[in-house]
Amino acid sequence: MEEINNIEVVPCTESDYLKPFRVHYNQNGTKKSWDFMRTHDSVSVLIFNTTSHCFVLVKQFRPAVYMCEWEKAKTQPPQAAEKSEEGAAEAAAPEPQEGQAASEGDSSSPWPPASAGVTYELCAGLVDKPDLSLEEIARQEVLEECGYDVPASKLKRITSYRSGVGVTGAKQTMFYAEVSDDNCVSAGGGEPREGELIEVVKVPLHEAMTFAYNERIPKTMGVIFSFIWFHNNMSPKYKISTNV
């Protein structure tokens, strides 16, 4: 588990990833305004290993999630906040097939444990390379984050959708990639030069839907949606129950 310390929250006056704006407009004769962020679109990839019949996800610490949990803990009575932190730690502990949770650290700390900010996600990345297609960007992410070398031509486009409508309006395009152990060329883990610290996690196919609907396991909507998509479209091909 990550060790998170020396936390300092400061104003964000400049960013390469987020640009805050306020738009004023008239809607049916009523004056309105809305605050929003301009940010990059993104890609995500549902990876299925046909050798071991498991999904390949990534697990990482997300500062935004962590800070939301910290804000929530501040507004709760001490006893409720303590239970919330314990629940976050327990959710991070049961990790399918690999990994163990670390100790909670100093219980007297005003900050939640690092596990409060850890989430399970699809392999994903920003669309910030204008010279590359979405498939090529997705291929790079699969290689860097999960260690599988998959040709861009083998990526199946599932769909695209707005990953944020209230604040960002950004679009995410989701792909499906079938891999085998033969495609694995590295341990993955992300790009250290970009500050990425990613853990690769495997979820067995027969546990997928239980995993998706377990609210104690923090995950993105992309994980839930993609598992349902696989159950509806691909599961019959493998004649293995997704445990719905």
N, C-alpha and C positions, 0 to 999 in steps of 0.2 A: 504494500500500500504506500502511496505517496506520503511524504512528510511535508506538510505545509506549515510554514512559519513566517515571521517577519512581514505580516500582512499590513499593507498601507493602502487606504482608499484615497484617491486624489481626483480632482476634476480632469475630464478628458477634453483638452482644448484642440487637439489635432490627432487624426487617425488615418491610416491608410485603408481602413476597412469600413469605418462608419462615418457618414456625413449627416449631421442633424439639420433638419429644415422644418419650417412651419409654413403651411400652405393656407391661404385664405381663398374662399370660393363661395358662390351662391348656389344653393340647391333648392329648386322650386320656390325661389323668391326669398329664401332664408339665408342670411349670412352665417357662414360657418368657418371654422379653422381647425386644422389638424396637424399635430406634430408627427413627423416621420423620419426614418433613417434611410439614406441611400446606401446600399451595400451591394456586394457581388452576388450574382446567382451562384448556384452550386450544383454538383452532381453527387449521387450516392449510388452504391452498388450492393445488391444482395448477392453474396457469394455462397455457392453451394459446392461442397467438396463431395464428388461422386465416389471417391475411394472410401471415405469414412462415413458417408451419409450424414453430414453435419453442416450447419451453417457457420460461416466464419464472420464474427463480429469484432468490433474494436471496443475497448474499454479505456476511458480516459477521464482525467480530472477536468471539470469545466468550471472556471471561476464564476461565470454568471449564475450557474446553478448553486454553487457554494454560497455566493452572496445572498441569493434569494432565501436559502435556508437559514442563513444568519439573521436576515431581517425578520423572518418569521419567528425565529427563536426569541428575538428581542421582545416581541409582542405577546409571548405566551407566559403564563405563570411558570416559575422555575421548575416545578415538578413536571408539567406538561412538556416543557422544552427538553428536559432531561430524557423523557420517554421518546420524544421525537428523534433525538440524537442517537439513542440506542437502536431505534428502528432503522435509521439510515445505515448504521454500522452492520446490523444483521442482514439488511438487504444486499449489502456489498459482499458479505461473507460467502454465501453459497454460489460458487462460480462453477458452471458446468465443465467438467473434465480437467480443469487445470486452475491452479492459483489458490491462494488462501488470503483471508483478510489479516491485516496487521493489528497491533494493539491500538487502543484508543488514545494513548498518550496521557497527558496531564488532565485529569477530570476537572481541575479547578480553572482551566482556561476558559475565557469568555467566548472563544471561537468554537464552532462545531468541529467534530473530527473530520479529517480529510475525506472520509467516505461519504459525507453529506454532499460532496460535489462531484462524485464519480457517476458516470452514466454509461450504459451499453448502447452502442450505435452501429449503424451500417458504416462501412468504409465510405468516406466522403471527402470532398474537397471543393474549394472555391473555383469558380470559372474566372480566372484572372490571367489566362494566357491566350490572347486574341489570335495567335497564330496556330493554335491547336483546336481540333474539333472536340465536341463534348466527349465522344468515345475515347479519344486519345488522352484527354485529361483524366477520365475515369480509369483508363488503363494504368496511367502513372500512379494514381492513388492506390489502386489495388497492389501494385508492385511495392510502393514505398511503405504503405501501412500494414499490409498483410503478407507480403513476400511472395505473391504468386505472379508469374509472368504469363499474362493472357493477351493474345492478339486483340487489338481494338475491334477487328471484324467479328470476333466471337462474343462481343457484348450485345445482349438483347435489350432493346429499349422497352421498359415497362410502361412508363408514362411520365408526364411532367405535371407539376402542381405548384401552387403558391405556398412556399414554406413559411411565409409570414404575411398576414394581411393587415394587422392592426398597426404595426410599427414599421416594417421594412418593405413589404410587397415583393420580396425577392422570390425568384422561381427556382425550384430544384427539379432536375431531371434524374429519374431513377432507372438504373440498368440492372440486368441480371447476368451473372457470370457463373458458368459451371467450370470448376477446376478439379484437378486430381492432385495426388501427392507428387506426381511427376512434374507438375507446374511450379512446385514450391522451390524457389531458388534462394530464399533468405528467410530470416526470422521475422522480417517486417519491423514494426515499431515506429514507423514514421521517419521524418527527416529531422535529425538532431540540429542541423544548422538553422532550421526554422523554429526550433524550440519545442518540437513535438515529442511527447512522451506517451506512447500508445502501447497498450497490451492487447495482444490477439487472443480472442476467446472463441471457443467452439461450442455450439449448441446442437446436440443430437437432434435429428429430424423428428424422432418420435416424442421429443420433449418440447418441440417448438411452440405449440400453441399454449401449453401450460406456462411456458416461459413468457410468452407474449402478454398473457392476461394476468400474470402475477404482479399486482400493484406494488409489492414490496421490492421488486427489482426495478430500479430506475432506468428508464429507456426512452428513446425517442419514438415519436409516432411512426417514423419511417420503418422501424423494426416491426412494429405491430402490423402496419399495412402490408409490408412486403411478405411477412409470414402468411398472412391471409391470402395474398395473391398467389403465393406458391401452393398453398393448400388447394386453391380453386383451379389452378392452371397446370401445375407440374406434378403434384403429388400422385395422381393416378399413374403417371409414367413409371414411378418407382415402386408402386404397389406397397407402400409403407405408410402406416397411419401417422398423421401429424398430431394425433392425440387431442382431437377437438371434443 
